[in-house]
Amino acid sequence: MTPHFPIRTDLAVEAREDTISGAGEEQLSGVLFQQQEEGDGRIQVSRVLVQSEEGARALGKPRGNYLTVEAQDLWKDEGGIHREVSRVLARQIRALLKEAGLRRSCRVLAAGLGNPEVTSDSLGPQVMGNLRVTRTLYPEGKVSGIAPGVMAQTGMEAAEVIRGVIRETGPEALIVVDALAARSVRRLGTTIQLTDTGIHPGSGVGNRRSRLDAESMGIPVIAIGAPTVVGAAAIVYEAVENLMEDVEEEQRYQVIRDLVEPRLGPMIVTPKDVDDRVRRLSFVISEGLNIALLGDAYTGA
């Protein structure tokens, strides 16, 4: 059952799950779905390819590639899993750059979106803090990075700042990193999404800013994000579904609506250990970027 109140998610894989559940179908027209396992089955890689406008309307996502890397042990101190996920991310980043017609050694600007003063929104700036910036080390320039801040701090939208930097430094591609919102609690701190469609900062929490994509930036844009928050309505919805599996759908929906609509609709929730989860995610993503963009120069392989 798809709820009749808004359950926000930035993840294409969740949008697909919800749409299929609501339509009672296994496949969606104009949407290709593929899945594979890596790292001895500990890492699941999903690809949602929105091929047509019909598919875009069904999912509420622009046409393009959406790659999701999930590892349920990612938030733990499990030996080797973080490095393994970083390597998987690196391969996916390289694939997206290649699909955009760019060589592996292209000049890249990385931008970490978000507010460093708000832990659940600090993923982008933290990734920039761990990124190896090499633009001043190579004659042709290589990797540069920026954390443009948020409008409340600078009086400027991130898109304005980034366009100015692109104009002055001339990168061939933009990679944007931001915190996302999920529908399911189990994906907090365990899931990373990559897409070549760009990003709408703040859309997962209902705070939409200017879109960062190839059309607005003038160069290919890859967006990398990880969910750090989930709507309270989504938590209630998921819990009631699990508790009332044997109850008729209409009765279940009425209970959910009565619980959610009056008070919980606009609330956003984050786990109590969000600082630790964001820290781990920032290292995993920055390591993936370093491996993908610097290759042998970084890994020593």
Secondary structure, 3 states (H helix, E strand, C coil): CCCCCCCCCCCHHHHHHHHHHHHCCCCECCEEEEEEEECCCCEEEEEEEECCHHHHHHHCCCCEEEEEEECCCCCCCCCCHHHHHHHHHHHHHHHHHHHCCCCCCCCEEEEECCCCCCHHHCHHHHHHHHCCCCCCCCCCCCEEEECCCCHHHHCCCHHHHHHHHHHHHCCCEEEEEEEEEECCHHHCCCEEEEECCCECCCHHHCCCCCCECHHHHCCCEEEEEEEEEEEHHHHHHHHHHHHCCCCCHHHHHHHHHHHHCCCCCCCEECCCCHHHHHHHHHHHHHHHHHHHHHCHHHHCC
